[in-house]
Amino acid sequence: MQIQPDNIDYDQSSKAIEALKRVIDPELFVNIIDLGLVYNIDLSHPDTIEVKMTLSTPHCPLGEAITNGVENVLQDQFPDRKAMVTLVWDPQWSLEMITESGRQQLGID
């Protein structure tokens, strides 16, 4: 996962990551950070926070619930910024993107 810009505000970045950990994939019951679904968090614009992410499948039936969850938790944590989510499919999500914590939660060795 990347966080932009080069002059990163680590407090704001940590705040964004912790907020996104509250968004749980309703099918896998693991947060989107540990699933590796978030590719980029852009905090470089003072009025917006942009998240580039993917879903486990392009036709995920709960994709809208997940992206709405992202917008909601970021809006709560950053009320002075507009939260924007961009779904991307490249790179394609795979099991290798899951963090060690996510693997433990899913029972993957």
Buried (B, 14 or more C-beta within 10 A) or exposed (E): BEBBEEEBEEEBBEBBBEBBBBBBBEEBEBBBBBBBBBBBBBBBEEEBBBBBBBBBEEEBEBBEEBBEBBBBBBBEBBEEBEBBBEBEEEEEBEEEBBBEEBBEBBEEE
